[in-house]
Structure formats: structure tokens, C-alpha cells
Amino acid sequence: MSLLAFLHIPRTGGHTVKRWLSERHVLRAECVGANLVCGHGHPRLRNVDLPAGCRTFSVVRNPWEWHLSFYGLIRAGRAGMLSLQGRIGQMTFSDYIRWLDEPARADDDRWCYPRWDLIDWLVDAKGQIIVDHVLRNERLVEDVQTLVNAYGLDVQIDPAVREEATKHDDYRDYYDDETRAVVARHHERTIEVFGYSF
């Protein structure tokens, strides 16, 4: 059986995936499990040293909805990134989105996930997708079940389990034309490759 590694992009349902796959000790957060590996933090795949032959998967999410979810995490003080909480925590959602267009600070690259295009987690230095399986938050139950079946994992997926699921109205209600366009520019490649639309 192939070793399988999960690359966790924040705010895409990763905690739910971990819970589903760890229910039977298939996933262990700090070490190589029976046949699944998971690292701490949210590194780009190109920065992760995986065992030879390891297969990878990750989850992406609609960029407009992703930003609303990430903003909510920061506002709730749960992002674990004090520099972001200090800079973004008091902004309105529209100001947060406009902030994406401001010049980046020297310390932004490593921890400033909102400035990354979601696809940045999944590509090599040349921009080629190097993750083996890309699942979608919008159909998370189905995609994880397909992955579990493909790898013959003895895991039951409980659709009722959705940890940290974002609770908000339709994400479209939070955007105006300007902020919608900012996200479209910052996530142009994700939108193009995965066919997302507002």
C-alpha cells in the first residue's frame, strides 16, 4: 500500500479530513502513521521532504469563500499568527481584502497565508502542480470517500463531522465589485486551474 501524505491548506476543511482519517489511527499528526503522513503548520508542498514513493493530497476551496473564512478566523483570534491578528484583526472585511493589494512586508511571505494564491501550496518552483490528488472543500465528503476507496483505506466517512465549519451567510453578500476583483487578481491561477467562479 502506498504511503499517503495530506498537505493541509488552512481553512479548506483540513481539520475535518484529519479527524475522519484519524478515527482509525490512519493519520497521526506528528509522525508517520500506518500509511498516512501529516506535517505541522501549513507548508507549501515544495518545501516538504517526503519519503520516496509517497503520494500526496490536499483540499482547495473557492477563493472568495476562503478569504471570508480566513478573515473570520483572524477576527476570532484563532489564527495563531499574532502579527496577522495585530494587522488585520481590527479591519472590516472590505479593508482586509483591500489590504491584499498593499505592498507586502518583509515578514509576510512565511506566515501571511492570505497573500498566497491557494495553488501556491500545490506547485513546484516552476508552477507545476505536484500534489497527486486535489480535493474540493465544496464536495469534501464525496472527494474524501473517493480517495479512501482508491487507496483501500478502512475508514468510515461521517458527513455529520465537520470541524470548525465556517458559519456565515452566502460569501457573495460580503463582497462588492472592487473586493471581488481583488480576490480574482490574487487567485487568478487557482480560479483558472480549478474552474472557480464568484
C-alpha positions as a Markdown table, in Angstrom:
| # | Residue | x | y | z |
|---|---|---|---|---|
| 1 | Met | 0.0 | 0.0 | 0.0 |
| 2 | Ser | 1.3 | 3.5 | -0.9 |
| 3 | Leu | 2.2 | 6.0 | 1.8 |
| 4 | Leu | -0.2 | 8.9 | 1.6 |
| 5 | Ala | 0.5 | 12.4 | 2.8 |
| 6 | Phe | -2.0 | 15.2 | 3.4 |
| 7 | Leu | -1.0 | 18.8 | 2.7 |
| 8 | His | -3.2 | 21.0 | 4.8 |
| 9 | Ile | -4.1 | 24.3 | 3.3 |
| 10 | Pro | -5.7 | 26.4 | 6.1 |
| 11 | Arg | -9.5 | 26.9 | 6.1 |
| 12 | Thr | -10.2 | 24.2 | 3.5 |
| 13 | Gly | -11.6 | 21.5 | 5.8 |
| 14 | Gly | -8.3 | 20.1 | 6.8 |
| 15 | His | -9.2 | 19.5 | 10.5 |
| 16 | Thr | -12.3 | 17.6 | 9.3 |
| 17 | Val | -10.1 | 15.5 | 7.0 |
| 18 | Lys | -7.7 | 14.8 | 9.8 |
| 19 | Arg | -10.5 | 13.7 | 12.1 |
| 20 | Trp | -12.1 | 11.5 | 9.5 |
| 21 | Leu | -8.8 | 9.8 | 8.7 |
| 22 | Ser | -7.5 | 9.6 | 12.2 |
| 23 | Glu | -10.6 | 7.9 | 13.7 |
| 24 | Arg | -9.0 | 4.6 | 12.9 |
| 25 | His | -5.4 | 5.8 | 13.6 |
| 26 | Val | -4.7 | 6.1 | 9.9 |
| 27 | Leu | -3.4 | 9.7 | 10.5 |
| 28 | Arg | -1.1 | 10.8 | 13.2 |
| 29 | Ala | -0.3 | 14.5 | 13.4 |
| 30 | Glu | 3.3 | 14.3 | 14.4 |
| 31 | Cys | 4.7 | 11.1 | 12.9 |
| 32 | Val | 4.3 | 8.6 | 10.1 |
| 33 | Gly | 1.1 | 6.7 | 10.7 |
| 34 | Ala | 0.1 | 3.3 | 9.3 |
| 35 | Asn | 0.0 | 4.7 | 5.8 |
| 36 | Leu | -0.6 | 8.4 | 6.1 |
| 37 | Val | 1.7 | 11.3 | 6.9 |
| 38 | Cys | 0.9 | 14.8 | 8.1 |
| 39 | Gly | 3.1 | 17.7 | 8.9 |
| 40 | His | 2.6 | 20.6 | 11.3 |
| 41 | Gly | 1.8 | 24.1 | 10.1 |
| 42 | His | 0.8 | 24.8 | 6.5 |
| 43 | Pro | 4.0 | 24.5 | 4.3 |
| 44 | Arg | 3.9 | 24.5 | 0.6 |
| 45 | Leu | 4.4 | 21.0 | -0.8 |
| 46 | Arg | 7.7 | 22.0 | -2.5 |
| 47 | Asn | 9.1 | 22.8 | 1.0 |
| 48 | Val | 8.2 | 19.4 | 2.4 |
| 49 | Asp | 10.6 | 16.4 | 2.5 |
| 50 | Leu | 8.5 | 13.3 | 2.0 |
| 51 | Pro | 9.6 | 9.7 | 1.8 |
| 52 | Ala | 10.2 | 8.3 | -1.7 |
| 53 | Gly | 7.1 | 7.0 | -3.4 |
| 54 | Cys | 4.8 | 8.9 | -1.1 |
| 55 | Arg | 1.5 | 10.0 | -2.7 |
| 56 | Thr | 0.0 | 13.4 | -1.8 |
| 57 | Phe | -3.4 | 15.0 | -1.5 |
| 58 | Ser | -4.8 | 18.4 | -0.5 |
| 59 | Val | -8.0 | 20.3 | -0.4 |
| 60 | Val | -8.8 | 23.6 | -2.2 |
| 61 | Arg | -11.7 | 26.0 | -1.7 |
| 62 | Asn | -13.4 | 28.8 | -3.6 |
| 63 | Pro | -11.0 | 31.7 | -3.0 |
| 64 | Trp | -13.8 | 34.2 | -2.2 |
| 65 | Glu | -15.3 | 31.9 | 0.4 |
| 66 | Trp | -11.8 | 31.1 | 1.6 |
| 67 | His | -11.0 | 34.7 | 2.4 |
| 68 | Leu | -14.2 | 35.2 | 4.3 |
| 69 | Ser | -13.4 | 32.1 | 6.4 |
| 70 | Phe | -9.8 | 33.1 | 7.0 |
| 71 | Tyr | -10.9 | 36.6 | 8.0 |
| 72 | Gly | -13.3 | 35.1 | 10.5 |
| 73 | Leu | -10.5 | 33.0 | 12.0 |
| 74 | Ile | -8.3 | 36.0 | 12.4 |
| 75 | Arg | -11.1 | 38.1 | 13.9 |
| 76 | Ala | -11.9 | 35.3 | 16.4 |
| 77 | Gly | -8.3 | 35.4 | 17.5 |
| 78 | Arg | -7.8 | 31.8 | 16.5 |
| 79 | Ala | -5.3 | 32.1 | 13.6 |
| 80 | Gly | -2.3 | 31.5 | 15.8 |
| 81 | Met | -0.5 | 34.3 | 14.0 |
| 82 | Leu | -0.2 | 37.3 | 16.2 |
| 83 | Ser | 1.3 | 39.5 | 13.5 |
| 84 | Leu | -1.8 | 38.9 | 11.4 |
| 85 | Gln | -4.2 | 39.4 | 14.3 |
| 86 | Gly | -2.5 | 42.7 | 15.1 |
| 87 | Arg | -2.6 | 44.0 | 11.5 |
| 88 | Ile | -5.9 | 42.5 | 10.3 |
| 89 | Gly | -7.9 | 41.9 | 13.5 |
| 90 | Gln | -9.5 | 45.4 | 13.6 |
| 91 | Met | -10.1 | 45.8 | 9.9 |
| 92 | Thr | -13.5 | 45.5 | 8.3 |
| 93 | Phe | -13.8 | 42.6 | 5.8 |
| 94 | Ser | -13.6 | 45.1 | 2.9 |
| 95 | Asp | -10.5 | 46.7 | 4.3 |
| 96 | Tyr | -8.9 | 43.3 | 4.8 |
| 97 | Ile | -9.5 | 42.4 | 1.1 |
| 98 | Arg | -8.1 | 45.8 | 0.1 |
| 99 | Trp | -5.1 | 45.2 | 2.3 |
| 100 | Leu | -4.2 | 42.3 | -0.1 |
| 101 | Asp | -3.2 | 44.9 | -2.7 |
| 102 | Glu | -0.9 | 46.8 | -0.3 |
| 103 | Pro | 2.9 | 46.1 | -0.6 |
| 104 | Ala | 3.9 | 43.1 | 1.3 |
| 105 | Arg | 6.1 | 43.4 | 4.4 |
| 106 | Ala | 9.4 | 41.6 | 4.7 |
| 107 | Asp | 7.9 | 39.0 | 7.1 |
| 108 | Asp | 4.8 | 38.4 | 5.0 |
| 109 | Asp | 6.0 | 35.5 | 2.9 |
| 110 | Arg | 6.4 | 32.9 | 5.5 |
| 111 | Trp | 3.2 | 33.4 | 7.6 |
| 112 | Cys | 1.0 | 35.6 | 5.6 |
| 113 | Tyr | -1.2 | 33.0 | 4.1 |
| 114 | Pro | -3.9 | 35.5 | 2.9 |
| 115 | Arg | -1.4 | 36.9 | 0.4 |
| 116 | Trp | -0.7 | 33.4 | -1.1 |
| 117 | Asp | -2.7 | 32.1 | -4.0 |
| 118 | Leu | -4.2 | 28.8 | -2.9 |
| 119 | Ile | -2.4 | 27.0 | -5.7 |
| 120 | Asp | 0.9 | 28.1 | -4.3 |
| 121 | Trp | 0.7 | 25.3 | -1.8 |
| 122 | Leu | 0.4 | 22.7 | -4.6 |
| 123 | Val | 3.1 | 23.6 | -7.1 |
| 124 | Asp | 6.8 | 23.4 | -7.5 |
| 125 | Ala | 9.1 | 26.3 | -8.1 |
| 126 | Lys | 8.2 | 26.3 | -11.8 |
| 127 | Gly | 4.5 | 26.5 | -11.1 |
| 128 | Gln | 3.6 | 22.9 | -12.0 |
| 129 | Ile | 1.1 | 21.1 | -9.8 |
| 130 | Ile | 3.0 | 18.4 | -7.8 |
| 131 | Val | 0.2 | 17.2 | -5.5 |
| 132 | Asp | -1.3 | 13.9 | -6.7 |
| 133 | His | -4.9 | 14.4 | -5.7 |
| 134 | Val | -6.7 | 17.8 | -5.3 |
| 135 | Leu | -10.0 | 17.5 | -3.4 |
| 136 | Arg | -12.5 | 20.3 | -3.1 |
| 137 | Asn | -14.0 | 21.7 | 0.1 |
| 138 | Glu | -17.3 | 22.2 | -1.8 |
| 139 | Arg | -17.6 | 18.4 | -2.2 |
| 140 | Leu | -15.4 | 17.3 | 0.7 |
| 141 | Val | -17.4 | 14.2 | 1.8 |
| 142 | Glu | -17.5 | 12.8 | -1.8 |
| 143 | Asp | -13.9 | 13.6 | -2.6 |
| 144 | Val | -12.5 | 12.1 | 0.6 |
| 145 | Gln | -14.7 | 9.0 | 0.2 |
| 146 | Thr | -13.3 | 8.6 | -3.4 |
| 147 | Leu | -9.7 | 8.9 | -2.0 |
| 148 | Val | -10.4 | 6.4 | 0.8 |
| 149 | Asn | -11.8 | 3.9 | -1.7 |
| 150 | Ala | -8.9 | 4.4 | -4.2 |
| 151 | Tyr | -6.3 | 3.7 | -1.5 |
| 152 | Gly | -8.3 | 0.9 | 0.1 |
| 153 | Leu | -8.4 | 2.6 | 3.5 |
| 154 | Asp | -10.7 | 1.0 | 6.1 |
| 155 | Val | -12.2 | 4.3 | 7.1 |
| 156 | Gln | -15.9 | 5.4 | 7.5 |
| 157 | Ile | -16.6 | 9.0 | 6.5 |
| 158 | Asp | -19.2 | 10.5 | 8.7 |
| 159 | Pro | -20.8 | 13.5 | 6.8 |
| 160 | Ala | -22.0 | 14.9 | 10.2 |
| 161 | Val | -18.4 | 15.6 | 11.2 |
| 162 | Arg | -17.4 | 19.0 | 10.0 |
| 163 | Glu | -14.9 | 20.5 | 12.5 |
| 164 | Glu | -14.6 | 24.3 | 12.5 |
| 165 | Ala | -17.1 | 24.6 | 9.7 |
| 166 | Thr | -17.4 | 28.3 | 8.8 |
| 167 | Lys | -20.8 | 29.7 | 9.8 |
| 168 | His | -21.8 | 32.8 | 7.8 |
| 169 | Asp | -24.3 | 33.9 | 5.2 |
| 170 | Asp | -23.5 | 33.4 | 1.5 |
| 171 | Tyr | -20.0 | 34.7 | 0.9 |
| 172 | Arg | -21.2 | 36.7 | -2.1 |
| 173 | Asp | -23.0 | 39.0 | 0.3 |
| 174 | Tyr | -19.7 | 40.3 | 1.8 |
| 175 | Tyr | -18.2 | 41.5 | -1.5 |
| 176 | Asp | -18.6 | 44.5 | -3.7 |
| 177 | Asp | -17.2 | 44.8 | -7.2 |
| 178 | Glu | -13.9 | 46.2 | -6.0 |
| 179 | Thr | -13.2 | 43.5 | -3.4 |
| 180 | Arg | -14.4 | 40.8 | -5.7 |
| 181 | Ala | -11.9 | 41.9 | -8.3 |
| 182 | Val | -9.0 | 42.0 | -5.7 |
| 183 | Val | -9.6 | 38.3 | -4.8 |
| 184 | Ala | -9.9 | 37.4 | -8.5 |
| 185 | Arg | -6.4 | 39.0 | -9.2 |
| 186 | His | -4.8 | 37.4 | -6.2 |
| 187 | His | -6.2 | 34.0 | -7.0 |
| 188 | Glu | -6.1 | 34.2 | -10.8 |
| 189 | Arg | -4.3 | 30.9 | -11.2 |
| 190 | Thr | -6.4 | 28.9 | -8.7 |
| 191 | Ile | -9.6 | 30.2 | -10.3 |
| 192 | Glu | -8.3 | 29.3 | -13.8 |
| 193 | Val | -7.0 | 25.8 | -12.9 |
| 194 | Phe | -9.8 | 24.7 | -10.7 |
| 195 | Gly | -12.7 | 26.5 | -12.5 |
| 196 | Tyr | -13.9 | 28.6 | -9.6 |
| 197 | Ser | -16.3 | 31.5 | -10.2 |
| 198 | Phe | -17.8 | 34.1 | -7.9 |
